[in-house]
Amino acid sequence: MLRRLGSGVAIVVVCALVVTACASGTPNATGPSDPAPSHQARLTAATCARPHRAGQSSQSFTFKGKRRTYLLYVPKSYTGNAKVPLVFNFHGWSSTAAEQMALANFGPIADHNDFLVVAPNGQDRGGRHWSFGNEPGLQNDVAMVRALLERIQGSLCVDGRRVYATGMSDGGAMTSVLACTSADKFAAFAAVAVVLYCGTSKGRAVPIQAYAGSKDPVVPTAGGQVNCCGNPTLPSKASTMAKWGTHNGCKGYSDVMIHPHVLRRTWRNCKPGSATVYFLVKGDGHTWPGGPSLGSLGHATKEISASKRMWDFFAAHRLPG
């Protein structure tokens, strides 16, 4: 989440770098990161033997000579004897993995449904954020995430066809860039408060959700100048999702008010294995639906839980294989 308007979101960075990140295809994640055993070599068709204590723990690894940190949540139901899904959970600008874990609160959902959650920390320069490759002195975080995924697959019992990404604000931007560059590794995506489109997605139609508040004071949901970060202009979130709908081969959409303040737009007749869904919450701000209201960042609805809806969406999708 965003901690204060003065820090803003990484929109300037995103606008400058997302096209480059997407156009370059999948980054090379090789380098002097910690070695991870081969996923296929270590897993049988259905089982493995990788126990881990339940709960949240702080972890780190070395990626291209730098120490990177993350939080790992292992559900109470995890045995280490069967492959389980994995959700990446990305924080917003000037936030942290710990704050994002608290904001999304996937723990109870993970305990009930037996999936792992990993929340990496971005890089702290002018506010902790995600870098997509062209910021001097900062690592390419898309490559870092791919390396972290390989590491987790080498140490825990992960179903490689059921890996997902979500995030808040700058974390929504990170999720969007992964949808563009890493749809070969991630099965589905869900972005909150910021969603981007760059039109590659490794040639694959992808399942994607987005959530927005109609009164977002930072990133205007209807499009326009961002209220921070050099005041760049972004398109509306609905038009961005329409581009994803076109990418997914969808034909039109339908709108349903699923709660008094929650509009769900679902694109129809999309390519097999894909989906495009947009939630607009009337009156909400730059917030996570179902999470806390955040002062000057606005109200957060309790009519829906983005986290629960995301998991239902993720659980319905997996990589072809």
Summary of the structure (lengths in Angstrom):
residues: 321
radius of gyration: 18.2
end to end distance: 34.4
largest distance: 52.1
contacts: 1191
relative contact order: 0.16
helix: 27%
strand: 26%
